[in-house]
Amino acid sequence: ASMPVPTTWSFDQIEEAGQRFASTLAKGHAEKCKWREGICSESISEFPATQSALLTTKFKERCDALRRLPRLPEVD
């Protein structure tokens, strides 16, 4: 779901509208629905969906590979 807002709105107006939108999403589900009042982890918005431990491991692997080079490649 998305919630476009006018560019003329203040931060407070956007914040208030966001709170109303979130409340509507939660209350829009049946009472016994597991999504009702359920909050998704922030990791759901990550792209690609990867666990942070894996990201850290892969980053360290790339850093180690760069350290083994006789010199760093030129970047334009």
N, C-alpha and C positions, 0 to 999 in steps of 0.2 A: 504494500500500500504506500501511497505517497501523499504528501500534503503540501502542494505548492502554495506559497504565500506571496502577497504583493511585495514588491521591492521597497515600497514606501513604509512598510510596517517597522515599528521600533523593535528592539530586542525583547522588551517586555511583552509586546503584543505577540511576537512569534513564540516566546516561551509559554505564554498562556494558551495559545492555540495548540501548541504541541501537547500540553498537559491534557487539554480537552480531547484531542485526537487519540492520545494513548488510552485515556479512560474509555472512549468509545470502542476502541479495538478490544479491550479487555472485556467490557460488558456486552459486546456483540455476540459472544459465544454462549452456548447453552450453559446452564448452571453447573452441570456435572462435567463439562468439557475440560480436559486437562490444559487447554490453552488459556482458559479464562484465568485471569490474574497471574498467569505464568509469564515469567520474564526469560527471554532468550539470552544466552550468554553473548557478550559483545564479540566473541570470536566468530559468531555467525556472519558478521559483516566483513570478515577478512577475505581477501582474494589473493591468491588462491587459499582455500580453506586448509590451513596447515597448523599443526600444534606449534606453539612457540619454542618448545624444546628442539623440535626438528629444524625449525628456522635457525636457531642458534648453532646447532651442529653443522648445518650446511654452510652457514656464514663462516664459521671457523675453518671448515675444509677449504673454502675459497681463499681465505686469508693465508692459510698454510701453503696453498698452491702458488700464490703470488710471492710468498717469501722464498720459495725455492727457485724462482726465476733469477737469472744473472742480473737482470735489470727490469724495471717495470715498463710495460708497453706505453708508447706515447698515446695521449688522448687528445683528440681535437676538440 
